[in-house]
């Protein structure tokens, strides 16, 4: 695994999203040379995948919160991707 991929895997959602926004802004400006644009696009796609994964995990965790008929929390079970 390359160092760039390892570093992406260690980013928080907020950091990954911030970096992705910066890449989009840079690519939209059109001022980046072609080779750098391609590398930035590839990194951006990996950042996008990380953000989507983290959002999916968060959604599943929220879905595990049990509510009663009045909307009160009756229990919270930890997220387990194998269930």
FIFI-604797 format. One line per 4 residues: their letters; for each residue x, y, z of N, C-alpha, C, CB. Coordinates in Angstrom, 2 decimals. Last residue first. Glycine has a CB too. Layout:
// residues N
a) X:Y:Z:X:Y:Z:X:Y:Z:X:Y:Z ~ ...
//
This chain:
// residues 83
xxxx) -23.28:-7.74:11.51:-24.66:-8.09:11.86:-25.61:-7.61:10.79:-25.06:-7.51:13.21 ~ -20.81:-6.79:10.91:-21.08:-8.19:10.60:-22.50:-8.61:10.92:-20.12:-9.07:11.34 ~ -20.51:-4.21:11.84:-20.73:-4.39:10.41:-21.05:-5.83:10.01:-19.53:-3.93:9.66 ~ -22.00:-2.93:14.52:-21.24:-4.13:14.19:-21.49:-4.43:12.71:-21.65:-5.35:15.11
xxxx) -22.35:-0.37:16.80:-22.33:-0.71:15.39:-21.46:-1.93:15.18:-21.83:0.48:14.53 ~ -23.92:-1.06:19.93:-22.76:-0.64:19.13:-22.89:-1.13:17.70:-21.46:-1.17:19.75 ~ -27.17:0.12:20.70:-26.27:-1.01:20.54:-25.12:-0.59:19.64:-27.01:-2.26:19.97 ~ -29.07:1.70:23.01:-28.11:1.95:21.94:-27.22:0.72:21.87:-27.26:3.26:22.19
xxxx) -32.42:2.37:24.01:-31.20:1.58:24.01:-30.32:1.95:22.83:-31.52:0.09:23.98 ~ -34.36:4.20:23.98:-34.53:3.06:24.89:-33.29:2.18:24.93:-35.73:2.23:24.46 ~ -34.97:7.57:23.69:-33.98:6.53:23.43:-34.16:5.43:24.46:-32.54:7.11:23.47 ~ -38.27:8.55:22.80:-37.18:8.51:23.78:-36.24:7.35:23.45:-37.74:8.36:25.23
xxxx) -40.48:8.55:21.21:-39.26:9.12:20.65:-38.10:9.14:21.62:-39.52:10.50:20.18 ~ -42.63:7.20:22.08:-42.59:8.63:22.39:-41.34:9.31:21.84:-42.67:8.84:23.89 ~ -42.08:4.56:21.48:-43.16:5.23:20.73:-43.22:6.73:20.98:-44.50:4.61:21.09 ~ -38.43:4.51:21.65:-39.76:4.02:21.98:-40.80:4.83:21.23:-40.01:4.09:23.50
xxxx) -35.58:3.64:19.61:-36.48:4.64:20.17:-37.80:3.98:20.56:-36.71:5.80:19.17 ~ -32.20:2.69:19.38:-33.59:2.26:19.49:-34.42:3.35:20.19:-33.69:0.91:20.28 ~ -29.66:3.06:17.11:-30.27:3.68:18.29:-31.76:3.32:18.30:-30.06:5.24:18.28 ~ -28.78:2.12:14.72:-28.75:1.18:15.84:-29.37:1.77:17.11:-27.33:0.75:16.12
xxxx) -28.67:4.27:13.02:-29.79:3.35:12.87:-29.87:2.34:14.01:-29.68:2.62:11.55 ~ -26.20:5.32:13.71:-27.40:6.05:14.11:-28.62:5.12:14.04:-27.61:7.29:13.22 ~ -24.55:3.43:12.47:-24.50:3.60:13.93:-25.75:4.30:14.43:-23.26:4.39:14.34 ~ -25.18:3.87:9.78:-25.48:2.58:10.40:-25.47:2.66:11.92:-24.49:1.53:9.92
xxxx) -24.16:6.48:9.50:-25.59:6.22:9.29:-25.99:4.90:9.95:-25.93:6.18:7.78 ~ -21.43:6.01:9.90:-22.16:6.86:10.84:-23.67:6.61:10.72:-21.84:8.35:10.58 ~ -20.85:4.42:7.65:-20.66:3.88:9.00:-21.45:4.69:10.02:-19.16:3.89:9.37 ~ -21.39:6.31:5.66:-22.16:5.08:5.73:-22.06:4.46:7.11:-21.69:4.08:4.66
xxxx) -19.39:8.19:6.17:-20.80:8.58:6.28:-21.70:7.35:6.40:-21.22:9.42:5.06 ~ -17.11:6.64:5.62:-17.32:7.16:6.97:-18.77:7.60:7.18:-16.37:8.33:7.25 ~ -17.52:6.17:2.87:-17.44:5.06:3.81:-17.72:5.53:5.23:-16.06:4.40:3.73 ~ -17.41:8.77:1.83:-18.62:7.98:1.67:-18.65:6.81:2.66:-18.74:7.45:0.23
xxxx) -14.74:9.41:2.49:-15.86:10.19:3.05:-17.16:9.40:2.96:-16.00:11.53:2.31 ~ -13.36:7.51:0.92:-13.22:7.52:2.37:-14.39:8.25:3.02:-11.89:8.17:2.79 ~ -14.13:8.32:-1.65:-14.48:6.99:-1.17:-14.39:6.91:0.35:-13.56:5.94:-1.81 ~ -12.93:10.86:-1.69:-14.38:10.73:-1.83:-14.84:9.38:-1.30:-14.81:10.90:-3.31
xxxx) -10.24:10.14:-1.59:-10.82:10.92:-0.50:-12.34:10.81:-0.51:-10.39:12.40:-0.60 ~ -10.02:8.88:-4.07:-9.79:8.09:-2.84:-10.37:8.82:-1.62:-8.27:7.84:-2.64 ~ -10.53:11.08:-5.71:-11.43:9.93:-5.76:-11.26:9.05:-4.51:-11.18:9.10:-7.04 ~ -8.33:12.70:-5.07:-9.69:13.15:-4.77:-10.69:12.00:-4.78:-10.12:14.20:-5.77
xxxx) -6.28:11.23:-6.19:-6.34:11.39:-4.72:-7.74:11.81:-4.30:-5.30:12.42:-4.23 ~ -7.00:11.58:-8.89:-6.92:10.24:-8.31:-7.00:10.30:-6.79:-5.62:9.55:-8.74 ~ -6.76:14.38:-9.09:-8.05:13.74:-9.33:-8.07:12.34:-8.70:-8.34:13.66:-10.85 ~ -4.03:14.69:-8.65:-4.98:15.29:-7.70:-6.35:14.65:-7.85:-5.08:16.81:-7.92
xxxx) -3.04:13.38:-10.91:-2.71:12.87:-9.58:-3.68:13.41:-8.53:-1.26:13.25:-9.20 ~ -4.10:15.11:-12.87:-4.46:13.69:-12.86:-4.19:13.09:-11.48:-3.67:12.92:-13.94 ~ -2.83:17.51:-12.20:-4.30:17.42:-12.18:-4.76:15.97:-12.11:-4.90:18.10:-13.41 ~ -0.20:16.90:-12.70:-0.59:17.17:-11.32:-2.11:17.09:-11.17:-0.09:18.56:-10.88
xxxx) -0.38:16.62:-15.49:0.05:15.49:-14.67:-0.35:15.67:-13.20:1.56:15.30:-14.77 ~ -1.30:19.31:-16.25:-2.04:18.09:-16.52:-1.66:16.93:-15.61:-1.84:17.68:-17.95 ~ -1.02:21.99:-13.81:-0.53:21.22:-14.97:-1.24:19.86:-15.06:1.00:21.02:-14.88 ~ -3.65:24.10:-12.77:-2.75:23.01:-12.41:-2.30:22.27:-13.67:-3.43:22.04:-11.42
xxxx) -5.59:25.91:-13.37:-4.21:26.40:-13.36:-3.18:25.31:-13.04:-4.09:27.52:-12.35 ~ -8.28:25.38:-13.19:-7.60:25.10:-14.46:-6.15:25.52:-14.50:-8.33:25.77:-15.56 ~ -10.02:25.60:-11.14:-9.32:26.82:-11.54:-8.62:26.63:-12.88:-8.31:27.23:-10.47 ~ -10.86:23.03:-10.63:-11.79:23.95:-11.30:-11.09:25.21:-11.80:-12.92:24.33:-10.36
xxxx) -8.69:22.05:-9.20:-8.98:21.52:-10.54:-9.91:22.44:-11.32:-9.60:20.13:-10.43 ~ -8.94:23.58:-6.83:-7.73:23.66:-7.65:-7.98:23.17:-9.07:-6.61:22.85:-7.01 ~ -11.44:22.71:-5.91:-11.21:24.13:-6.20:-10.01:24.31:-7.13:-11.00:24.93:-4.90 ~ -10.90:20.01:-5.50:-11.93:20.42:-6.47:-11.70:21.87:-6.88:-13.35:20.25:-5.87
xxxx) -8.97:20.20:-3.48:-8.63:19.59:-4.77:-9.63:20.03:-5.83:-8.61:18.05:-4.67 ~ -10.49:21.33:-1.40:-9.33:22.04:-1.95:-8.92:21.51:-3.31:-8.17:21.94:-0.99 ~ -12.32:19.26:-0.95:-12.80:20.57:-1.41:-11.67:21.39:-2.02:-13.44:21.35:-0.24 ~ -10.53:17.33:0.01:-11.26:17.10:-1.24:-11.80:18.41:-1.80:-12.42:16.11:-1.01
xxxx) -9.76:18.48:2.42:-8.76:18.28:1.37:-9.44:18.07:0.02:-7.86:17.09:1.70 ~ -12.25:18.41:3.73:-11.56:19.68:3.50:-10.53:19.57:2.41:-10.91:20.15:4.77 ~ -12.71:15.65:3.84:-13.62:16.51:3.09:-12.97:17.86:2.78:-14.93:16.72:3.88 ~ -10.59:14.86:5.49:-10.69:14.33:4.13:-11.59:15.21:3.27:-11.23:12.89:4.15
xxxx) -11.24:16.23:7.85:-9.98:16.51:7.17:-10.02:16.05:5.72:-8.81:15.83:7.89 ~ -13.73:15.05:8.47:-13.62:16.49:8.25:-12.35:16.87:7.49:-13.66:17.22:9.58 ~ -13.06:12.35:8.83:-14.01:12.75:7.79:-13.83:14.22:7.44:-15.46:12.48:8.25 ~ -9.50:12.02:9.31:-10.87:12.12:9.81:-11.77:12.51:8.65:-10.98:13.15:10.99
xxxx) -7.11:9.78:7.83:-7.76:11.09:7.94:-9.13:10.98:8.59:-7.88:11.74:6.58 ~ -6.00:7.34:7.31:-5.86:7.85:8.67:-6.58:9.18:8.89:-4.40:8.00:9.01 ~ -6.29:6.89:4.63:-7.03:6.02:5.55:-6.98:6.53:6.99:-6.47:4.62:5.49 ~ -4.41:8.71:3.65:-5.84:8.97:3.46:-6.65:8.16:4.45:-6.28:8.64:2.02
xxxx) -2.03:7.38:4.29:-2.33:8.66:4.91:-3.81:8.98:4.78:-1.48:9.76:4.29 ~ -2.19:5.14:2.62:-2.16:4.98:4.07:-2.55:6.28:4.76:-0.77:4.54:4.54 ~ -2.05:6.42:0.12:-3.26:5.70:0.50:-3.32:5.52:2.01:-3.34:4.34:-0.21 ~ 0.56:7.45:0.27:-0.57:8.35:0.04:-1.88:7.70:0.46:-0.63:8.77:-1.43
xxx) 2.16:5.16:0.53:2.07:6.09:1.66:0.88:7.04:1.50:3.36:6.90:1.79 ~ 0.56:2.21:-0.82:1.40:3.40:-0.91:1.18:4.31:0.29:1.10:4.17:-2.19 ~ 0.85:-1.19:0.00:0.00:0.00:0.00:0.89:1.23:0.00:-0.96:0.01:1.23
//
